[in-house]
């Protein structure tokens, strides 16, 4: 045959080789994509100042996730507006699994009903990963001030507050937090008046409470517990329906407050969320490793010792929980008459 007319290649053979090569590339790309995540450090945005319960819990799980994924998980504190600043940052972040939120009952249960406008939707803008922990709140006073005012019980507190309206101030970690709403509900149920002073997290609020610049706080138990044990704060009652295992001698508000506080309960929770649109396999891997960390004896013991009850539920269960919490807290906000101030 003339060199000007070379033999025609066999289309079928080339086609088969191309298909096999393409399939290999696709498979390799899929494996690479699966193993590459996260590929860079992951931020866990804490929407409150360092030192509070949200921060404590994020810092408890971050090292475990770093070990599990071989990539650094960094806690990034972004306080402001009752958690809304940090929540909005995550809602607007790229949905690639490298920016997460340590959400709270405030950001994903209360704020939608409390704030006239939110720049994020707690349901549509997030992919729930898992509940990290639930905690009771605890009603605490500066111990020296409580002694000076002869307040040793909740009944004593109510009597003093009614006799001196507006003279006791109530600190919180920010507008819309469970700490704020627990106090507002207490005020409504007992007919007392205390000016509300919101801070950018539990830690700065506790600092002022310990210094005597404010008078009472309904703080999350893990952040208040060290100060209760040191004697700087006096615990009057827990806000849960049951006693806390770490403060068994402290009554519930229902027990200590008489008929006005019958059925009173205002607990807090904290959980991991990603921006909406984060790949489901990334969400699933994060949930599995977080649940594993929370179930490990060391982490579990650490959280229980701080008064927190470890979580670990599925993304679907956590999403249903958030839906229910939004309905529940809408009722509490309405009943308490709480407003952003």
MOVEN-V549752 format. One record per backbone hydrogen bond with DSSP energy under -1.0 kcal/mol. CO is the residue of the C=O (numbers start at 0). NH is the residue of the N-H. If there is no record, write none. Layout:
co=CO nh=NH
co=CO nh=NH
//
This chain:
co=1 nh=4
co=9 nh=13
co=10 nh=14
co=11 nh=15
co=12 nh=16
co=13 nh=17
co=14 nh=18
co=15 nh=19
co=16 nh=20
co=17 nh=21
co=18 nh=22
co=19 nh=23
co=20 nh=24
co=21 nh=25
co=22 nh=26
co=23 nh=27
co=24 nh=28
co=25 nh=29
co=26 nh=30
co=27 nh=31
co=28 nh=32
co=29 nh=33
co=30 nh=34
co=31 nh=35
co=32 nh=36
co=41 nh=73
co=42 nh=99
co=43 nh=75
co=44 nh=101
co=45 nh=77
co=48 nh=51
co=51 nh=55
co=52 nh=56
co=53 nh=57
co=54 nh=58
co=56 nh=60
co=57 nh=61
co=60 nh=64
co=61 nh=65
co=62 nh=66
co=63 nh=67
co=64 nh=68
co=65 nh=69
co=71 nh=41
co=73 nh=43
co=75 nh=45
co=79 nh=82
co=79 nh=84
co=80 nh=83
co=82 nh=86
co=83 nh=87
co=84 nh=88
co=85 nh=89
co=86 nh=90
co=87 nh=91
co=89 nh=92
co=93 nh=95
co=97 nh=42
co=99 nh=44
co=100 nh=102
co=100 nh=272
co=102 nh=270
co=103 nh=107
co=104 nh=109
co=105 nh=110
co=109 nh=112
co=109 nh=113
co=110 nh=114
co=120 nh=124
co=124 nh=275
co=126 nh=273
co=129 nh=271
co=130 nh=311
co=131 nh=310
co=132 nh=269
co=133 nh=308
co=134 nh=267
co=135 nh=220
co=136 nh=238
co=137 nh=218
co=138 nh=235
co=139 nh=216
co=140 nh=233
co=141 nh=145
co=142 nh=146
co=143 nh=147
co=144 nh=148
co=145 nh=150
co=146 nh=149
co=152 nh=156
co=153 nh=157
co=154 nh=158
co=155 nh=159
co=156 nh=160
co=157 nh=161
co=158 nh=162
co=159 nh=163
co=163 nh=166
co=168 nh=214
co=168 nh=215
co=169 nh=196
co=171 nh=198
co=173 nh=176
co=176 nh=180
co=177 nh=181
co=178 nh=182
co=179 nh=183
co=180 nh=184
co=181 nh=185
co=182 nh=186
co=183 nh=187
co=184 nh=188
co=185 nh=189
co=186 nh=190
co=186 nh=191
co=192 nh=165
co=194 nh=169
co=196 nh=171
co=199 nh=48
co=200 nh=204
co=201 nh=205
co=202 nh=206
co=203 nh=207
co=204 nh=208
co=205 nh=209
co=206 nh=210
co=207 nh=212
co=208 nh=211
co=215 nh=170
co=216 nh=139
co=218 nh=137
co=219 nh=223
co=220 nh=224
co=223 nh=227
co=224 nh=228
co=225 nh=229
co=226 nh=231
co=226 nh=232
co=231 nh=142
co=233 nh=140
co=236 nh=138
co=237 nh=252
co=238 nh=265
co=246 nh=249
co=250 nh=237
co=251 nh=255
co=252 nh=256
co=257 nh=260
co=258 nh=261
co=260 nh=263
co=267 nh=134
co=268 nh=104
co=269 nh=131
co=269 nh=132
co=270 nh=102
co=271 nh=128
co=271 nh=129
co=272 nh=100
co=273 nh=126
co=274 nh=277
co=278 nh=282
co=279 nh=283
co=280 nh=284
co=281 nh=285
co=282 nh=286
co=283 nh=287
co=284 nh=288
co=285 nh=289
co=286 nh=290
co=287 nh=291
co=288 nh=292
co=289 nh=293
co=290 nh=294
co=295 nh=299
co=296 nh=300
co=297 nh=301
co=298 nh=302
co=299 nh=303
co=300 nh=304
co=302 nh=307
co=303 nh=306
co=308 nh=133
co=313 nh=317
co=314 nh=318
co=315 nh=319
co=316 nh=320
co=317 nh=321
co=318 nh=322
co=319 nh=323
co=320 nh=324
co=321 nh=325
co=322 nh=326
co=323 nh=327
co=324 nh=328
co=325 nh=329
co=326 nh=330
co=327 nh=331
co=328 nh=332
co=329 nh=333
co=330 nh=334
co=331 nh=335
co=332 nh=336
//
